Amino acid sequence: MDISYTDLRCKDVVNVVNGSKMGKIIDLIIDSNGKAVLGLVVPGIRKIFKSNEDIFIPWDCIVKIGSDIILINLELTAVTNVVRKGKGSQEPSGEDCL
């Protein structure tokens, strides 16, 4: 499937884990060779006394790209934004999916 960044950024991102609407895509991360998309970035939860941390969504966590939304399967926590299964690191990777 071919889709442009312009088309992607117009779609809402919804997490199927908890049904939350995460907002629209603010960035697209590609590998250094420019041959593969590593993931998407959406705005993080806004907090009064803490800066907003954007959330990286690995490409493998995308369940479906529909005509108006993007469904993802990603477990989030308030502390790290992304939970890795069986690991304590905060570095995002493809293992973040359920």
PyMOL commands that set and color helices and strands:
alter all, ss='L'
color gray80, all
select helices_A, chain A and resi 5-9+59-61+94-96
alter helices_A, ss='H'
color red, helices_A
select strands_A, chain A and resi 12-15+21-24+27-30+37-42+55-58+62-65+69-72
alter strands_A, ss='S'
color yellow, strands_A
deselect
rebuild
show_as cartoon
